[in-house]
Amino acid sequence: MYNPANPASRYRFPTALTWVLVLAPWASMAQEVTVLVAYHSQTGNTETMATAIAEGAGGDDVTVVVKRIGEVTKEDLNTADAVAVGSPVHMGDVAVEVRQALVDWAYGLGFWRSRGLQNKPCAVFATGGAPSNGKEFTMLSMALSMLQYGMVLVTPYGGLGASATTGIPEHEKGVGEHELEEARNLGARLVEVARLIKN
């Protein structure tokens, strides 16, 4: 109500409720996210895990790009809001194809100088034939490379990444369902963190 003794009273200022009503539609909109899942696979097991990561990441307002790591382009990395990298264990360590790609992103694609991967969330996954043949070391090796870019490592609760033991008898198909579920959960968490960072 206008008060002649207080000229400012002629102006109506938005109340807190007004701001809530105006901003609510935008607040409820999910942030669009693009996830890149890059992997090397020799027998198909790491590709299976990559597919599970993509399934977990997929959903409304999410674009998931799944590529063999040697086919990843500069544009793929520029447009990705989050990146997951997977490798089989080769001689107790990351596959040479993955190591070469992670180095090439720095110099061949120019991300070391541009710092274009900085603050992007990342995740790692690995497959190996035996229970103790180097999956954790392989994931750690990939994670260290990605941390060098200033990326933000996203992990499952209580773990370093998603992994599968593919050579023991009960896994006749290579990757167990519980391992696929671990990969799906990691994909979903990667999207969750990507949205938090974009906001």
ChimeraX commands (.cxc) that place a marker at each C-alpha (Angstrom):
marker #1 position 0.00,0.00,0.00 radius 0.5
marker #1 position 1.26,3.46,-0.92 radius 0.5
marker #1 position 2.28,5.65,2.03 radius 0.5
marker #1 position 2.87,9.36,1.19 radius 0.5
marker #1 position 5.35,9.59,4.05 radius 0.5
marker #1 position 7.39,6.80,2.44 radius 0.5
marker #1 position 7.81,7.37,-1.34 radius 0.5
marker #1 position 9.52,3.99,-1.76 radius 0.5
marker #1 position 6.26,2.30,-0.81 radius 0.5
marker #1 position 4.86,3.00,-4.29 radius 0.5
marker #1 position 7.21,0.32,-5.66 radius 0.5
marker #1 position 6.33,-3.31,-5.12 radius 0.5
marker #1 position 9.39,-5.48,-4.54 radius 0.5
marker #1 position 9.23,-9.21,-5.35 radius 0.5
marker #1 position 8.66,-11.37,-2.32 radius 0.5
marker #1 position 10.56,-14.59,-1.66 radius 0.5
marker #1 position 7.50,-16.54,-2.81 radius 0.5
marker #1 position 7.49,-14.63,-6.10 radius 0.5
marker #1 position 11.11,-15.60,-6.77 radius 0.5
marker #1 position 10.35,-19.24,-5.95 radius 0.5
marker #1 position 7.46,-19.30,-8.41 radius 0.5
marker #1 position 9.49,-17.60,-11.14 radius 0.5
marker #1 position 12.60,-19.74,-10.76 radius 0.5
marker #1 position 10.98,-23.10,-9.99 radius 0.5
marker #1 position 10.62,-24.23,-13.64 radius 0.5
marker #1 position 14.32,-23.66,-14.26 radius 0.5
marker #1 position 15.38,-25.29,-11.00 radius 0.5
marker #1 position 13.45,-28.45,-11.83 radius 0.5
marker #1 position 14.99,-28.81,-15.28 radius 0.5
marker #1 position 17.75,-31.42,-15.40 radius 0.5
marker #1 position 21.09,-30.13,-16.58 radius 0.5
marker #1 position 21.99,-31.55,-20.00 radius 0.5
marker #1 position 25.10,-33.71,-19.80 radius 0.5
marker #1 position 27.30,-35.41,-22.40 radius 0.5
marker #1 position 29.32,-38.44,-21.29 radius 0.5
marker #1 position 32.17,-39.94,-23.30 radius 0.5
marker #1 position 32.98,-43.60,-22.65 radius 0.5
marker #1 position 36.36,-44.44,-24.22 radius 0.5
marker #1 position 37.83,-47.92,-24.06 radius 0.5
marker #1 position 40.17,-50.49,-25.57 radius 0.5
marker #1 position 38.97,-54.09,-25.81 radius 0.5
marker #1 position 40.75,-57.13,-27.13 radius 0.5
marker #1 position 38.36,-59.98,-26.29 radius 0.5
marker #1 position 35.13,-57.98,-25.85 radius 0.5
marker #1 position 35.02,-57.95,-22.06 radius 0.5
marker #1 position 36.08,-54.31,-21.64 radius 0.5
marker #1 position 33.59,-53.36,-24.37 radius 0.5
marker #1 position 30.88,-55.10,-22.35 radius 0.5
marker #1 position 31.83,-53.03,-19.31 radius 0.5
marker #1 position 31.84,-49.87,-21.44 radius 0.5
marker #1 position 28.30,-50.66,-22.57 radius 0.5
marker #1 position 27.23,-51.08,-18.94 radius 0.5
marker #1 position 28.82,-47.74,-17.99 radius 0.5
marker #1 position 26.86,-46.15,-20.85 radius 0.5
marker #1 position 23.62,-47.81,-19.72 radius 0.5
marker #1 position 24.07,-46.43,-16.22 radius 0.5
marker #1 position 24.87,-42.97,-17.52 radius 0.5
marker #1 position 21.97,-42.88,-19.97 radius 0.5
marker #1 position 18.71,-41.11,-19.21 radius 0.5
marker #1 position 16.79,-37.91,-19.74 radius 0.5
marker #1 position 18.94,-35.00,-20.88 radius 0.5
marker #1 position 22.02,-37.23,-21.16 radius 0.5
marker #1 position 23.94,-37.91,-24.37 radius 0.5
marker #1 position 26.32,-40.86,-24.15 radius 0.5
marker #1 position 29.08,-41.34,-26.73 radius 0.5
marker #1 position 30.82,-44.74,-26.68 radius 0.5
marker #1 position 34.05,-45.08,-28.70 radius 0.5
marker #1 position 37.19,-47.13,-28.90 radius 0.5
marker #1 position 39.84,-44.92,-27.37 radius 0.5
marker #1 position 41.90,-44.69,-30.56 radius 0.5
marker #1 position 38.87,-43.17,-32.35 radius 0.5
marker #1 position 38.27,-40.38,-29.81 radius 0.5
marker #1 position 38.59,-36.92,-31.36 radius 0.5
marker #1 position 39.39,-33.53,-29.93 radius 0.5
marker #1 position 35.75,-32.55,-30.50 radius 0.5
marker #1 position 34.58,-35.58,-28.48 radius 0.5
marker #1 position 36.67,-34.46,-25.52 radius 0.5
marker #1 position 35.73,-30.80,-25.86 radius 0.5
marker #1 position 32.00,-31.50,-25.87 radius 0.5
marker #1 position 32.06,-34.15,-23.13 radius 0.5
marker #1 position 31.04,-33.02,-19.66 radius 0.5
marker #1 position 32.40,-36.28,-18.20 radius 0.5
marker #1 position 34.77,-39.00,-19.43 radius 0.5
marker #1 position 35.07,-42.67,-18.50 radius 0.5
marker #1 position 38.13,-44.62,-19.66 radius 0.5
marker #1 position 38.46,-48.40,-19.64 radius 0.5
marker #1 position 41.25,-50.87,-20.35 radius 0.5
marker #1 position 41.98,-54.57,-20.09 radius 0.5
marker #1 position 44.97,-55.57,-17.99 radius 0.5
marker #1 position 48.03,-56.19,-20.16 radius 0.5
marker #1 position 51.00,-57.63,-18.28 radius 0.5
marker #1 position 49.73,-56.18,-15.01 radius 0.5
marker #1 position 49.21,-52.67,-16.37 radius 0.5
marker #1 position 47.08,-50.56,-18.69 radius 0.5
marker #1 position 46.95,-51.58,-22.37 radius 0.5
marker #1 position 49.46,-49.72,-24.54 radius 0.5
marker #1 position 46.62,-48.42,-26.74 radius 0.5
marker #1 position 45.08,-46.65,-23.76 radius 0.5
marker #1 position 48.41,-45.32,-22.51 radius 0.5
marker #1 position 49.21,-43.94,-25.98 radius 0.5
marker #1 position 45.82,-42.25,-26.23 radius 0.5
marker #1 position 46.10,-40.61,-22.81 radius 0.5
marker #1 position 49.49,-39.20,-23.80 radius 0.5
marker #1 position 48.20,-38.14,-27.21 radius 0.5
marker #1 position 45.37,-36.16,-25.61 radius 0.5
marker #1 position 48.04,-33.99,-23.98 radius 0.5
marker #1 position 50.22,-33.21,-26.95 radius 0.5
marker #1 position 48.59,-34.45,-30.15 radius 0.5
marker #1 position 45.20,-32.95,-29.26 radius 0.5
marker #1 position 46.64,-30.04,-27.27 radius 0.5
marker #1 position 44.86,-30.53,-23.95 radius 0.5
marker #1 position 48.01,-30.11,-21.88 radius 0.5
marker #1 position 48.48,-26.55,-23.10 radius 0.5
marker #1 position 44.79,-25.62,-23.30 radius 0.5
marker #1 position 43.82,-27.20,-19.96 radius 0.5
marker #1 position 40.55,-28.06,-21.69 radius 0.5
marker #1 position 39.96,-31.18,-19.58 radius 0.5
marker #1 position 40.41,-29.40,-16.27 radius 0.5
marker #1 position 37.53,-29.84,-13.79 radius 0.5
marker #1 position 35.76,-32.43,-15.95 radius 0.5
marker #1 position 34.68,-35.47,-13.94 radius 0.5
marker #1 position 36.24,-38.76,-14.98 radius 0.5
marker #1 position 35.99,-42.42,-14.06 radius 0.5
marker #1 position 37.97,-45.57,-14.80 radius 0.5
marker #1 position 37.14,-49.24,-15.35 radius 0.5
marker #1 position 39.16,-52.37,-16.10 radius 0.5
marker #1 position 38.90,-56.06,-16.86 radius 0.5
marker #1 position 41.36,-58.86,-16.17 radius 0.5
marker #1 position 41.42,-62.63,-16.30 radius 0.5
marker #1 position 42.44,-63.48,-12.74 radius 0.5
marker #1 position 41.39,-62.02,-9.35 radius 0.5
marker #1 position 44.79,-60.43,-8.65 radius 0.5
marker #1 position 46.38,-59.82,-12.03 radius 0.5
marker #1 position 46.49,-56.03,-11.93 radius 0.5
marker #1 position 43.00,-54.53,-12.31 radius 0.5
marker #1 position 43.42,-52.08,-9.45 radius 0.5
marker #1 position 46.87,-51.03,-10.66 radius 0.5
marker #1 position 45.48,-50.56,-14.18 radius 0.5
marker #1 position 42.66,-48.34,-12.88 radius 0.5
marker #1 position 45.10,-46.39,-10.72 radius 0.5
marker #1 position 47.40,-45.88,-13.70 radius 0.5
marker #1 position 44.58,-44.46,-15.83 radius 0.5
marker #1 position 43.32,-42.34,-12.93 radius 0.5
marker #1 position 46.76,-40.81,-12.35 radius 0.5
marker #1 position 46.99,-39.81,-16.00 radius 0.5
marker #1 position 43.57,-38.16,-15.89 radius 0.5
marker #1 position 44.37,-36.38,-12.65 radius 0.5
marker #1 position 47.37,-34.86,-14.44 radius 0.5
marker #1 position 44.86,-33.03,-16.63 radius 0.5
marker #1 position 43.17,-31.59,-13.54 radius 0.5
marker #1 position 40.15,-33.82,-13.99 radius 0.5
marker #1 position 37.94,-34.78,-11.04 radius 0.5
marker #1 position 38.02,-38.51,-10.29 radius 0.5
marker #1 position 34.60,-40.04,-9.62 radius 0.5
marker #1 position 34.63,-43.41,-7.84 radius 0.5
marker #1 position 32.04,-45.90,-6.67 radius 0.5
marker #1 position 31.46,-45.93,-2.94 radius 0.5
marker #1 position 34.29,-47.91,-1.41 radius 0.5
marker #1 position 36.25,-48.46,-4.61 radius 0.5
marker #1 position 38.52,-46.94,-7.21 radius 0.5
marker #1 position 36.50,-47.79,-10.31 radius 0.5
marker #1 position 34.46,-50.58,-11.87 radius 0.5
marker #1 position 36.23,-53.86,-12.63 radius 0.5
marker #1 position 35.52,-57.38,-13.79 radius 0.5
marker #1 position 37.40,-60.65,-13.32 radius 0.5
marker #1 position 36.77,-62.49,-16.56 radius 0.5
marker #1 position 38.85,-65.66,-16.52 radius 0.5
marker #1 position 37.51,-67.69,-13.60 radius 0.5
marker #1 position 35.20,-70.67,-14.28 radius 0.5
marker #1 position 31.95,-69.21,-12.93 radius 0.5
marker #1 position 32.18,-66.35,-15.43 radius 0.5
marker #1 position 31.61,-68.35,-18.56 radius 0.5
marker #1 position 30.38,-65.23,-20.35 radius 0.5
marker #1 position 33.31,-63.12,-19.21 radius 0.5
marker #1 position 31.65,-60.47,-17.08 radius 0.5
marker #1 position 29.36,-61.26,-14.14 radius 0.5
marker #1 position 26.03,-59.52,-13.58 radius 0.5
marker #1 position 27.20,-57.99,-10.29 radius 0.5
marker #1 position 30.17,-56.49,-12.15 radius 0.5
marker #1 position 27.88,-55.06,-14.82 radius 0.5
marker #1 position 25.76,-53.54,-12.08 radius 0.5
marker #1 position 28.87,-51.96,-10.55 radius 0.5
marker #1 position 29.63,-50.43,-13.95 radius 0.5
marker #1 position 26.07,-49.13,-14.35 radius 0.5
marker #1 position 26.21,-47.55,-10.91 radius 0.5
marker #1 position 29.49,-45.86,-11.76 radius 0.5
marker #1 position 27.99,-44.47,-14.97 radius 0.5
marker #1 position 25.04,-43.05,-13.04 radius 0.5
marker #1 position 27.34,-41.50,-10.44 radius 0.5
marker #1 position 29.46,-39.92,-13.17 radius 0.5
marker #1 position 26.37,-38.14,-14.50 radius 0.5
marker #1 position 25.38,-37.06,-10.99 radius 0.5
marker #1 position 28.76,-35.43,-10.37 radius 0.5
marker #1 position 28.84,-33.90,-13.87 radius 0.5
marker #1 position 25.54,-32.18,-13.16 radius 0.5
marker #1 position 26.77,-30.89,-9.83 radius 0.5
marker #1 position 29.86,-29.41,-11.46 radius 0.5
marker #1 position 27.88,-27.84,-14.33 radius 0.5
marker #1 position 25.51,-26.19,-11.87 radius 0.5
marker link #1:1,2 radius 0.2
marker link #1:2,3 radius 0.2
marker link #1:3,4 radius 0.2
marker link #1:4,5 radius 0.2
marker link #1:5,6 radius 0.2
marker link #1:6,7 radius 0.2
marker link #1:7,8 radius 0.2
marker link #1:8,9 radius 0.2
marker link #1:9,10 radius 0.2
marker link #1:10,11 radius 0.2
marker link #1:11,12 radius 0.2
marker link #1:12,13 radius 0.2
marker link #1:13,14 radius 0.2
marker link #1:14,15 radius 0.2
marker link #1:15,16 radius 0.2
marker link #1:16,17 radius 0.2
marker link #1:17,18 radius 0.2
marker link #1:18,19 radius 0.2
marker link #1:19,20 radius 0.2
marker link #1:20,21 radius 0.2
marker link #1:21,22 radius 0.2
marker link #1:22,23 radius 0.2
marker link #1:23,24 radius 0.2
marker link #1:24,25 radius 0.2
marker link #1:25,26 radius 0.2
marker link #1:26,27 radius 0.2
marker link #1:27,28 radius 0.2
marker link #1:28,29 radius 0.2
marker link #1:29,30 radius 0.2
marker link #1:30,31 radius 0.2
marker link #1:31,32 radius 0.2
marker link #1:32,33 radius 0.2
marker link #1:33,34 radius 0.2
marker link #1:34,35 radius 0.2
marker link #1:35,36 radius 0.2
marker link #1:36,37 radius 0.2
marker link #1:37,38 radius 0.2
marker link #1:38,39 radius 0.2
marker link #1:39,40 radius 0.2
marker link #1:40,41 radius 0.2
marker link #1:41,42 radius 0.2
marker link #1:42,43 radius 0.2
marker link #1:43,44 radius 0.2
marker link #1:44,45 radius 0.2
marker link #1:45,46 radius 0.2
marker link #1:46,47 radius 0.2
marker link #1:47,48 radius 0.2
marker link #1:48,49 radius 0.2
marker link #1:49,50 radius 0.2
marker link #1:50,51 radius 0.2
marker link #1:51,52 radius 0.2
marker link #1:52,53 radius 0.2
marker link #1:53,54 radius 0.2
marker link #1:54,55 radius 0.2
marker link #1:55,56 radius 0.2
marker link #1:56,57 radius 0.2
marker link #1:57,58 radius 0.2
marker link #1:58,59 radius 0.2
marker link #1:59,60 radius 0.2
marker link #1:60,61 radius 0.2
marker link #1:61,62 radius 0.2
marker link #1:62,63 radius 0.2
marker link #1:63,64 radius 0.2
marker link #1:64,65 radius 0.2
marker link #1:65,66 radius 0.2
marker link #1:66,67 radius 0.2
marker link #1:67,68 radius 0.2
marker link #1:68,69 radius 0.2
marker link #1:69,70 radius 0.2
marker link #1:70,71 radius 0.2
marker link #1:71,72 radius 0.2
marker link #1:72,73 radius 0.2
marker link #1:73,74 radius 0.2
marker link #1:74,75 radius 0.2
marker link #1:75,76 radius 0.2
marker link #1:76,77 radius 0.2
marker link #1:77,78 radius 0.2
marker link #1:78,79 radius 0.2
marker link #1:79,80 radius 0.2
marker link #1:80,81 radius 0.2
marker link #1:81,82 radius 0.2
marker link #1:82,83 radius 0.2
marker link #1:83,84 radius 0.2
marker link #1:84,85 radius 0.2
marker link #1:85,86 radius 0.2
marker link #1:86,87 radius 0.2
marker link #1:87,88 radius 0.2
marker link #1:88,89 radius 0.2
marker link #1:89,90 radius 0.2
marker link #1:90,91 radius 0.2
marker link #1:91,92 radius 0.2
marker link #1:92,93 radius 0.2
marker link #1:93,94 radius 0.2
marker link #1:94,95 radius 0.2
marker link #1:95,96 radius 0.2
marker link #1:96,97 radius 0.2
marker link #1:97,98 radius 0.2
marker link #1:98,99 radius 0.2
marker link #1:99,100 radius 0.2
marker link #1:100,101 radius 0.2
marker link #1:101,102 radius 0.2
marker link #1:102,103 radius 0.2
marker link #1:103,104 radius 0.2
marker link #1:104,105 radius 0.2
marker link #1:105,106 radius 0.2
marker link #1:106,107 radius 0.2
marker link #1:107,108 radius 0.2
marker link #1:108,109 radius 0.2
marker link #1:109,110 radius 0.2
marker link #1:110,111 radius 0.2
marker link #1:111,112 radius 0.2
marker link #1:112,113 radius 0.2
marker link #1:113,114 radius 0.2
marker link #1:114,115 radius 0.2
marker link #1:115,116 radius 0.2
marker link #1:116,117 radius 0.2
marker link #1:117,118 radius 0.2
marker link #1:118,119 radius 0.2
marker link #1:119,120 radius 0.2
marker link #1:120,121 radius 0.2
marker link #1:121,122 radius 0.2
marker link #1:122,123 radius 0.2
marker link #1:123,124 radius 0.2
marker link #1:124,125 radius 0.2
marker link #1:125,126 radius 0.2
marker link #1:126,127 radius 0.2
marker link #1:127,128 radius 0.2
marker link #1:128,129 radius 0.2
marker link #1:129,130 radius 0.2
marker link #1:130,131 radius 0.2
marker link #1:131,132 radius 0.2
marker link #1:132,133 radius 0.2
marker link #1:133,134 radius 0.2
marker link #1:134,135 radius 0.2
marker link #1:135,136 radius 0.2
marker link #1:136,137 radius 0.2
marker link #1:137,138 radius 0.2
marker link #1:138,139 radius 0.2
marker link #1:139,140 radius 0.2
marker link #1:140,141 radius 0.2
marker link #1:141,142 radius 0.2
marker link #1:142,143 radius 0.2
marker link #1:143,144 radius 0.2
marker link #1:144,145 radius 0.2
marker link #1:145,146 radius 0.2
marker link #1:146,147 radius 0.2
marker link #1:147,148 radius 0.2
marker link #1:148,149 radius 0.2
marker link #1:149,150 radius 0.2
marker link #1:150,151 radius 0.2
marker link #1:151,152 radius 0.2
marker link #1:152,153 radius 0.2
marker link #1:153,154 radius 0.2
marker link #1:154,155 radius 0.2
marker link #1:155,156 radius 0.2
marker link #1:156,157 radius 0.2
marker link #1:157,158 radius 0.2
marker link #1:158,159 radius 0.2
marker link #1:159,160 radius 0.2
marker link #1:160,161 radius 0.2
marker link #1:161,162 radius 0.2
marker link #1:162,163 radius 0.2
marker link #1:163,164 radius 0.2
marker link #1:164,165 radius 0.2
marker link #1:165,166 radius 0.2
marker link #1:166,167 radius 0.2
marker link #1:167,168 radius 0.2
marker link #1:168,169 radius 0.2
marker link #1:169,170 radius 0.2
marker link #1:170,171 radius 0.2
marker link #1:171,172 radius 0.2
marker link #1:172,173 radius 0.2
marker link #1:173,174 radius 0.2
marker link #1:174,175 radius 0.2
marker link #1:175,176 radius 0.2
marker link #1:176,177 radius 0.2
marker link #1:177,178 radius 0.2
marker link #1:178,179 radius 0.2
marker link #1:179,180 radius 0.2
marker link #1:180,181 radius 0.2
marker link #1:181,182 radius 0.2
marker link #1:182,183 radius 0.2
marker link #1:183,184 radius 0.2
marker link #1:184,185 radius 0.2
marker link #1:185,186 radius 0.2
marker link #1:186,187 radius 0.2
marker link #1:187,188 radius 0.2
marker link #1:188,189 radius 0.2
marker link #1:189,190 radius 0.2
marker link #1:190,191 radius 0.2
marker link #1:191,192 radius 0.2
marker link #1:192,193 radius 0.2
marker link #1:193,194 radius 0.2
marker link #1:194,195 radius 0.2
marker link #1:195,196 radius 0.2
marker link #1:196,197 radius 0.2
marker link #1:197,198 radius 0.2
marker link #1:198,199 radius 0.2
view
